Amino acid sequence: MKTLKIKLPNTVEFDDKEALMAIAARLVQKGKLSLGQGAELVGLTKAAFMESLGDFGVSLFNYSESDLESDVENAKKYHF
């Protein structure tokens, strides 16, 4: 596992856990870490990590608007 050392000014109120969560959330968002790996990195259960992602602006659903619109249009073609 890689180690990362970050120096922040003393004026920045940001605890270690919050910084680690922000990094893990961004890596999950970019597809560099899985949800399980992100949870392990920050020391949370997978469920707790997933719940926390919203606080960092990360959606569990990495689905583009155009993909969603296409799926809706395709679904309209079928009658159940």
Beta strands, then each sheet from edge to edge (+ up, - down):
end
